[in-house]
Amino acid sequence: MNAGEQLSLWGLIQNASLLVQLVMLILLLASVISWVMIIQRGLYLSRAKRALVNFERRFWSGADLNQLFRDGNARAEKGRVDGVESLFRAGFTEFTRLRQQGRSSPEAVMEGTERAMRVAMSREQENVEMNLPFLASVGSVSPYIGLFGTVWGIMNSFRSLATMHQATIATVAPGISEALVATAMGLFAAIPAVMAYNRYSAKAETLLSGYETFAEEFSSILHRKVHSS
């Protein structure tokens, strides 16, 4: 293999030590999984934001709550209801059930309704924040994994120097270059993950804030409804 081929990216990876190759493989897998999660989270959060805006538009248009609930029955049977609509359905289902029993006081009805919405809110929070911890881990750990591969590769280069009577830059360049590839791969995995985590965390916080605001407003409507009847 000539010097040009030896210093090519594929040549450096191919000629790296087994441990450095393992580090590169781990970083490559982390990067691929991160990109899959980045795309999946981006699509989910955008869809959840649109669903929030659309449902709130229908909710505040003066539509009857019973009709609004019935409109989502078909989707609920197929398991396609999530986001803010799941909060509405959980709260309204419990509110209707407790009122139909006729034995619960208005305070007990509202307490049960708010508890049902809190449970639904917890589920939605898990859905919204899914995979974000993994992106945070990749963003924080990948540079250090790459640095470990770099240190190991440079150590091997210096160990090989001890066996040579005359060392030149040409003899150590391949070893140092392959070591630095590990650092580059660590940054390649970390930078998109950190950027996606920061962006999606802000989006998730905004989305959850919208859910909480809706739950409080819906609770106020039900509170007036149960005390006026």
VENPEBEL-V835994 format. One line per field, one symbol per residue. ss: DSSP state (H for helix, E for strand, L for the rest). A space follows every 10 residues. Layout:
ss: ???
//
This chain:
ss: LLHHHHLLHH HHHHHLLHHH HHHHHHHHHH HHHHHHHHHH HHHHHHHHHH HHHHHHHHHL LLLLHHHHHH HLHHHHHLLL LLLHHHHHHH HHHHHHHHHH HLLLLHHHHH HHHHHHHHHH HHHHHHHHLL LHHHHHHHHH HHHHHHHHHH HHHHHHHHHH HLLLLLLLHH HHHHHHHHHH HHHHHHHHHH HHHHHHHHHH HHHHHHHHHH HHHHHHHHHH HHHHHHHHL
//
